[in-house]
Structures are given as structure tokens and as C-alpha cells.
Amino acid sequence: MTGPLLICDLRPEWNWRPYVTFWRPNNANYAYPLAWAGDYTEAEVMAAGSYYTIFEGGSLIRFPILRSLVEPLAVAPEPGHIDGDAGPVVRQNPINCEMLRELAYRPAIVAFAKLEFAP
């Protein structure tokens, strides 16, 4: 592992939102800008069990992912959508969401995913 993990949240009821949602530090709410997203350690993620790794309706909807793998997908937000135009953000679209799922932190997926979804 290289670097901190982010918690990516792709729950279906948020599909209408323009940007992908990430958890803030210490499980304290949600953010679009990567600058506001919390950095989680491998130890924190693995100690939390399935709390950060959730499958629903056959799809991975909450999962840890290396920050270094998310940052190349990030862009500046549309002006006026986020306080202070803070960014960067990851646009919510099928291609980005699928890419994020593919890049999910495998040790957590293997350890906590239901057997039918484990790689």
C-alpha cells in the first residue's frame, strides 16, 4: 500500500449528484472536494470490519480506495457549486464510478465482501 485511503460512497440515492462523495475525516460527514476528504489508514479500515466496505443490490457502494488512485480522476468543480469553488472533485458518471469500483482497496474487499463478490 502506498499512501492514505479515502472512503468512497456511491450509494444509489446519490446518483443524481454531480460529484462523487467521499467521507470527511473521522467519519464526520461527506464531501465532494478531495481537499476536504479524510485520510484513513489501512489499520483503521481493516479494524472497522465491513463498516467501510458495503455491497448493496449486487454493487459495491461504499469502499476504501487509495487517494493516489483517485487523484488522477479529479478535476476542478463547476464554478459556484461548492463553497469557495473548492476542489478537486471526481465527476459522478458511469465511467468514473466503474473505475473507482475497479480500483477499490482489494484487501478490504477480500476480507469483508460477501463471498459472491470477492475477487
C-alpha distance (Angstrom), angle and dihedral (degrees) to the residues before:
residue distance angle dihedral
M1 . . .
T2 3.79 . .
G3 3.76 118.0 .
P4 3.78 136.9 -23.7
L5 3.78 127.6 -32.3
L6 3.78 127.2 -125.3
I7 3.79 123.9 -152.1
C8 3.79 108.8 -125.4
D9 3.81 117.3 -158.8
L10 3.81 116.7 -162.1
R11 3.78 99.6 164.4
P12 3.81 111.3 166.3
E13 3.80 95.7 -121.3
W14 3.82 88.1 64.1
N15 3.83 95.6 53.5
W16 3.81 90.3 106.4
R17 3.80 92.4 61.7
P18 3.80 116.9 103.7
Y19 3.80 96.1 -131.3
V20 3.78 137.7 38.9
T21 3.79 114.1 -99.1
F22 3.81 122.4 -126.4
W23 3.78 128.8 -176.0
R24 3.77 120.0 -103.9
P25 3.84 120.8 -128.9
N26 3.81 118.3 -63.8
N27 3.83 93.9 14.1
A28 3.80 87.8 -71.3
N29 3.78 107.2 148.2
Y30 3.81 131.5 -62.9
A31 3.79 139.3 -68.3
Y32 3.78 140.6 -173.9
P33 3.83 98.5 -154.1
L34 3.77 114.1 80.6
A35 3.81 86.4 -143.2
W36 3.82 88.2 66.8
A37 3.81 96.7 41.7
G38 3.78 119.3 106.9
D39 3.77 123.8 -113.2
Y40 3.80 112.1 -132.5
T41 3.78 126.3 -168.2
E42 3.77 125.5 -128.9
A43 3.81 88.4 -115.3
E44 3.84 91.6 54.7
V45 3.79 92.8 47.8
M46 3.79 95.4 46.8
A47 3.83 93.8 43.5
A48 3.83 90.5 54.1
G49 3.79 92.7 63.2
S50 3.79 113.5 -156.4
Y51 3.82 93.6 -13.9
Y52 3.82 91.3 101.2
T53 3.81 97.3 32.3
I54 3.80 114.1 64.8
F55 3.79 132.2 164.5
E56 3.79 118.6 -166.5
G57 3.77 128.6 175.6
G58 3.78 91.1 -3.4
S59 3.80 94.0 -54.6
L60 3.79 135.2 101.6
I61 3.81 104.5 -115.7
R62 3.82 105.0 164.0
F63 3.76 122.7 31.2
P64 3.79 146.7 140.8
I65 3.79 118.2 -105.7
L66 3.78 132.3 176.6
R67 3.80 111.4 -96.9
S68 3.80 88.7 -137.7
L69 3.83 89.8 61.7
V70 3.81 93.7 48.8
E71 3.80 98.5 47.8
P72 3.84 95.7 70.3
L73 3.83 88.7 58.8
A74 3.81 93.1 53.5
V75 3.80 126.9 107.0
A76 3.79 136.6 174.1
P77 3.82 113.2 -80.3
E78 3.77 122.6 -114.3
P79 3.83 108.3 -88.2
G80 3.79 113.4 -93.5
H81 3.83 97.6 17.3
I82 3.81 97.4 98.0
D83 3.81 130.2 35.7
G84 3.78 107.4 -88.1
D85 3.81 89.4 -1.6
A86 3.81 86.5 -85.5
G87 3.76 116.5 -174.4
P88 2.86 173.8 44.5
V89 3.81 100.9 -122.2
V90 3.80 136.9 176.9
R91 3.79 113.1 -122.4
Q92 3.79 114.4 -123.2
N93 3.79 106.2 -121.0
P94 3.81 134.9 127.4
I95 3.80 94.2 -101.1
N96 3.81 94.9 52.1
C97 3.80 93.3 42.5
E98 3.80 91.9 51.5
M99 3.81 91.0 46.8
L100 3.81 91.3 51.1
R101 3.81 91.0 50.2
E102 3.80 90.7 50.1
L103 3.81 90.5 50.5
A104 3.83 95.0 48.0
Y105 3.79 114.9 135.3
R106 3.81 101.6 -86.8
P107 3.83 100.0 -153.9
A108 3.82 89.7 61.1
I109 3.80 92.8 44.2
V110 3.79 91.9 51.0
A111 3.81 93.5 44.1
F112 3.80 100.0 44.3
A113 3.80 110.4 20.2
K114 3.77 120.5 102.5
L115 3.79 110.4 -95.6
E116 3.79 94.5 -108.3
F117 3.81 90.0 60.7
A118 3.79 100.7 41.3
P119 3.82 113.7 114.3
